[in-house]
Amino acid sequence: MPIPRLTRRQDPIVTRLRELARGREAGSNDVLLDGTHVLLEALRADVPLDVILATTDRLEDTSPEMRQLWSLAAASGAAIYDATTSVMDAASPVRTPSGIVALGAWSPAPPAALWEPAPALVVGLVDVQDPGNAGAVVRCADGLDATGVAMLGSTADPGSWKSLRGAMGSTFRLPVARGGVGDVLADARTAGVTIVATVARDSADAVELREADLTQPVLLLLGNEGAGLSQGVQAEADVRVYIDMRAGLDSFNVSVTAGLLLYEARRQRESRGRA
């Protein structure tokens, strides 16, 4: 069937996408997806997509990736529009539009989904403000065999377009939950999960990352980009770890820290499996 052409920047579809670019309303499961890779991963994961806007060159792209995307999109029942460059400039939230955006539906997983399969390996982000950082941590968790990611406190919305773009589709492949810090820590204890907090090297009772036992079920807590974890959250942890780094440095980006912790956890678990 012919694909309808969208030429008006004021079209209600464009308006809705622009509203989502500014932020999701509380309780909304509407998401804005931007970029070929994110859309393709959403379609592979059966994320419901209502509308897809694409420029003519994207619609005519015959690369294997785009052929698969359009095949899955057609099967999904999403409404597909041929958008002018002007419309795409208005609909896409990025400075240099990718040429394809979509309106879909996604909501966080329930916290109970984080702890399976055993042994749980969960990353908990506490008050992490930058959505790009939050998304990058989800990407690390997906790539390094975590069982889930918990966005705690005032951490950025994992369903914002920046978070989804930073996660590059990983949000749709593993449980990503939201919750209060106290509630999720209580759930972790009920599930028999050890709570591990990342702290400064000079913190009381802190051990170097490689000395901590990460083969057991663990919840790895990382804090705000500037302040880290509060003293109260640190006090709730069963284990406090630091990452050994050269003199003069005292922290890494939160996504780098998450990657290092998860890599060490996977290394330990694989080593135990070979023992």
Solvent accessible surface area in square Angstrom, and as a share of the most:
residue,aa,sasa,rsa
1,M,228,1.02
2,P,125,0.78
3,I,78,0.40
4,P,72,0.45
5,R,132,0.48
6,L,13,0.07
7,T,84,0.49
8,R,130,0.48
9,R,94,0.34
10,Q,125,0.55
11,D,23,0.12
12,P,100,0.63
13,I,34,0.17
14,V,0,0.00
15,T,60,0.35
16,R,63,0.23
17,L,1,0.00
18,R,103,0.38
19,E,70,0.31
20,L,6,0.03
21,A,31,0.24
22,R,181,0.66
23,G,40,0.39
24,R,44,0.16
25,E,127,0.57
26,A,114,0.88
27,G,89,0.85
28,S,29,0.18
29,N,71,0.36
30,D,38,0.20
31,V,0,0.00
32,L,3,0.01
33,L,0,0.00
34,D,3,0.02
35,G,8,0.08
36,T,16,0.10
37,H,66,0.29
38,V,7,0.04
39,L,0,0.00
40,L,3,0.01
41,E,17,0.08
42,A,0,0.00
43,L,9,0.05
44,R,120,0.44
45,A,41,0.32
46,D,124,0.64
47,V,14,0.08
48,P,83,0.52
49,L,10,0.05
50,D,83,0.43
51,V,20,0.11
52,I,0,0.00
53,L,0,0.00
54,A,0,0.00
55,T,20,0.12
56,T,53,0.31
57,D,99,0.51
58,R,67,0.25
59,L,35,0.18
60,E,121,0.54
61,D,46,0.24
62,T,98,0.57
63,S,43,0.28
64,P,99,0.62
65,E,75,0.34
66,M,2,0.01
67,R,138,0.50
68,Q,74,0.33
69,L,0,0.00
70,W,36,0.13
71,S,71,0.46
72,L,55,0.27
73,A,0,0.00
74,A,73,0.57
75,A,90,0.70
76,S,59,0.38
77,G,65,0.62
78,A,12,0.09
79,A,44,0.34
80,I,32,0.16
81,Y,48,0.18
82,D,20,0.11
83,A,2,0.01
84,T,25,0.15
85,T,97,0.56
86,S,51,0.33
87,V,0,0.00
88,M,3,0.01
89,D,74,0.39
90,A,9,0.07
91,A,1,0.01
92,S,9,0.06
93,P,34,0.21
94,V,23,0.13
95,R,241,0.88
96,T,112,0.65
97,P,41,0.26
98,S,27,0.17
99,G,8,0.08
100,I,0,0.00
101,V,0,0.00
102,A,1,0.00
103,L,23,0.12
104,G,0,0.00
105,A,25,0.19
106,W,31,0.11
107,S,65,0.42
108,P,45,0.28
109,A,26,0.20
110,P,90,0.56
111,P,39,0.25
112,A,78,0.60
113,A,35,0.27
114,L,0,0.00
115,W,22,0.08
116,E,114,0.51
117,P,99,0.62
118,A,81,0.63
119,P,60,0.38
120,A,2,0.02
121,L,3,0.01
122,V,0,0.00
123,V,0,0.00
124,G,0,0.00
125,L,0,0.00
126,V,8,0.04
127,D,51,0.27
128,V,0,0.00
129,Q,97,0.43
130,D,65,0.34
131,P,33,0.21
132,G,29,0.28
133,N,23,0.12
134,A,0,0.00
135,G,1,0.01
136,A,31,0.24
137,V,0,0.00
138,V,2,0.01
139,R,80,0.29
140,C,35,0.21
141,A,0,0.00
142,D,37,0.19
143,G,51,0.49
144,L,28,0.14
145,D,91,0.47
146,A,12,0.09
147,T,15,0.09
148,G,0,0.00
149,V,0,0.00
150,A,0,0.00
151,M,1,0.00
152,L,0,0.00
153,G,40,0.38
154,S,70,0.45
155,T,3,0.02
156,A,16,0.12
157,D,35,0.18
158,P,2,0.01
159,G,1,0.01
160,S,22,0.14
161,W,35,0.12
162,K,103,0.43
163,S,2,0.01
164,L,2,0.01
165,R,91,0.33
166,G,26,0.25
167,A,0,0.00
168,M,85,0.38
169,G,1,0.01
170,S,0,0.00
171,T,5,0.03
172,F,25,0.10
173,R,108,0.39
174,L,20,0.10
175,P,39,0.24
176,V,2,0.01
177,A,1,0.00
178,R,84,0.31
179,G,27,0.26
180,G,34,0.33
181,V,32,0.18
182,G,52,0.50
183,D,100,0.52
184,V,2,0.01
185,L,9,0.05
186,A,57,0.44
187,D,58,0.30
188,A,0,0.00
189,R,108,0.39
190,T,124,0.72
191,A,51,0.39
192,G,55,0.53
193,V,7,0.04
194,T,23,0.13
195,I,0,0.00
196,V,2,0.01
197,A,0,0.00
198,T,24,0.14
199,V,19,0.11
200,A,56,0.43
201,R,142,0.52
202,D,132,0.68
203,S,30,0.19
204,A,82,0.64
205,D,116,0.60
206,A,21,0.16
207,V,50,0.29
208,E,18,0.08
209,L,10,0.05
210,R,151,0.55
211,E,131,0.59
212,A,8,0.06
213,D,67,0.34
214,L,0,0.00
215,T,18,0.10
216,Q,60,0.27
217,P,42,0.26
218,V,0,0.00
219,L,0,0.00
220,L,1,0.00
221,L,0,0.00
222,L,4,0.02
223,G,9,0.09
224,N,39,0.20
225,E,75,0.34
226,G,74,0.72
227,A,90,0.70
228,G,32,0.30
229,L,11,0.05
230,S,65,0.42
231,Q,144,0.64
232,G,48,0.46
233,V,18,0.10
234,Q,23,0.10
235,A,80,0.62
236,E,89,0.40
237,A,9,0.07
238,D,70,0.36
239,V,43,0.24
240,R,50,0.18
241,V,0,0.00
242,Y,36,0.14
243,I,30,0.15
244,D,65,0.34
245,M,38,0.17
246,R,166,0.60
247,A,95,0.74
248,G,78,0.75
249,L,81,0.41
250,D,126,0.65
251,S,76,0.49
252,F,77,0.32
253,N,72,0.37
254,V,11,0.07
255,S,16,0.11
256,V,72,0.41
257,T,17,0.10
258,A,0,0.00
259,G,15,0.14
260,L,71,0.36
261,L,1,0.01
262,L,0,0.00
263,Y,124,0.47
264,E,13,0.06
265,A,0,0.00
266,R,70,0.25
267,R,108,0.39
268,Q,22,0.10
269,R,48,0.17
270,E,83,0.37
271,S,42,0.27
272,R,152,0.55
273,G,66,0.63
274,R,179,0.65
275,A,123,0.95
